[in-house]
Amino acid sequence: MRLYETGFLISPNVTEEEADILIQQMADIVTQKNGKMAKLEKWGKRRMAYQIGKFGEAYYVFFHYDGGPDIPLEFGRRFRQMDTILRYLTLVKETQQNVRKKKKAADRRRAKETAAGEPPEPAAEGGTPEPRKREEA
């Protein structure tokens, strides 16, 4: 199972109640497909950077969920069938744990090298680097 983020824009001519019903229907897809909703963000009605169709603002909604690849496919299928959805985008999120594990492993490796008595990169003798000689062709 992977972590996904799906964001979508609902047209502003939909009432708040209709928008909430639509959001709940979409959120139910995650549980029906054996996924787990991590976070649901409703930003409300906001002005868009550019007009989509005749609309200058929209309801912004973001789902953060853990599940299989069938969930974003189902979202896409349903979003394409609805006239009230102006835009949508699904991203595969990378987990932060992998980045932390890599950093911790690198830190452990450095600690082992210093504990084993291996000096860090040897510097040039005398403290100053040797001047480079130009090669003549």
C-alpha positions in Angstrom: 0.0 0.0 0.0 1.2 3.5 -0.9 0.5 6.9 0.4 -1.5 9.1 -2.1 -2.7 12.7 -2.1 -5.7 13.6 -4.3 -6.7 17.2 -4.7 -9.8 18.3 -6.6 -11.7 21.5 -7.3 -15.5 21.6 -7.0 -17.3 24.3 -9.0 -18.5 27.3 -6.9 -22.1 27.1 -8.1 -22.6 24.0 -5.9 -24.1 24.7 -2.4 -22.1 23.9 0.8 -24.4 20.9 1.6 -24.0 19.4 -1.9 -20.3 19.9 -1.7 -20.2 18.1 1.7 -22.2 15.2 0.3 -19.9 14.9 -2.7 -16.8 15.0 -0.5 -18.3 12.3 1.7 -19.1 10.1 -1.3 -15.5 10.4 -2.5 -14.1 9.7 1.0 -16.2 6.5 1.2 -14.5 5.2 -1.9 -11.2 4.9 0.1 -12.8 2.7 2.7 -14.7 0.6 0.1 -11.4 -0.2 -1.6 -9.7 -1.3 1.6 -7.7 2.0 2.0 -7.2 4.2 5.0 -7.9 7.9 5.1 -5.0 9.7 6.8 -6.3 13.2 6.4 -9.1 15.2 4.8 -8.5 18.9 4.1 -11.4 21.2 3.1 -10.0 24.6 2.2 -13.4 25.9 1.3 -14.1 28.4 -1.5 -10.9 30.1 -2.8 -10.0 32.3 -5.7 -8.1 30.4 -8.4 -4.9 31.5 -10.1 -6.7 31.5 -13.4 -10.2 30.9 -14.7 -11.3 27.4 -15.5 -14.3 27.6 -17.8 -16.3 30.6 -16.6 -15.3 30.1 -12.9 -12.8 32.3 -11.0 -13.1 30.4 -7.7 -13.7 26.9 -6.5 -14.0 24.7 -3.4 -10.6 23.1 -2.7 -10.5 19.6 -1.2 -7.5 17.4 -0.5 -7.5 13.7 0.5 -4.4 12.1 2.0 -4.8 8.3 2.1 -3.1 5.0 2.2 -4.2 2.3 -0.3 -3.7 0.4 -3.5 -3.5 1.8 -7.0 -7.2 1.0 -7.7 -8.3 3.9 -5.5 -6.8 6.8 -7.6 -8.1 5.0 -10.7 -11.6 5.0 -9.3 -11.4 8.6 -8.3 -10.3 9.5 -11.8 -13.1 7.6 -13.3 -15.7 9.3 -11.1 -14.3 12.8 -11.4 -14.4 12.6 -15.2 -18.1 11.7 -15.1 -19.0 14.7 -12.9 -19.6 18.2 -14.2 -19.1 19.7 -10.8 -15.4 18.7 -10.6 -13.3 21.3 -12.4 -9.9 19.8 -11.9 -8.2 16.9 -10.0 -4.7 15.6 -9.5 -3.4 12.5 -7.7 0.2 12.3 -6.4 2.1 9.4 -5.0 3.7 10.6 -1.8 7.1 9.4 -0.7 7.2 8.5 3.0 9.4 10.6 5.2 10.7 7.4 7.0 12.8 6.4 4.0 14.7 9.7 4.0 15.2 9.5 7.7 16.5 5.9 7.5 19.0 6.9 4.9 20.3 9.8 6.9 20.5 7.7 10.1 22.4 4.9 8.2 24.9 7.5 6.8 25.3 8.9 10.3 25.9 5.4 11.8 28.4 4.7 9.0 30.4 7.8 9.8 30.3 7.1 13.5 31.7 3.6 12.9 34.5 4.9 10.8 35.6 7.4 13.4 35.2 4.8 16.2 37.4 2.4 14.3 40.2 4.9 14.3 40.1 5.7 10.6 41.0 9.4 10.2 38.7 11.4 8.0 40.1 12.3 4.6 43.9 12.8 4.9 45.0 16.3 4.3 48.2 17.2 2.4 51.3 17.3 4.5 52.5 20.7 5.6 49.0 22.0 5.9 49.0 23.7 2.5 48.2 22.0 -0.8 50.9 21.5 -3.4 50.7 24.0 -6.3 49.6 22.4 -9.6 52.1 22.3 -12.4 51.0 23.4 -15.8 51.5 20.8 -18.5 52.8 22.2 -21.8 51.6 20.7 -25.0 
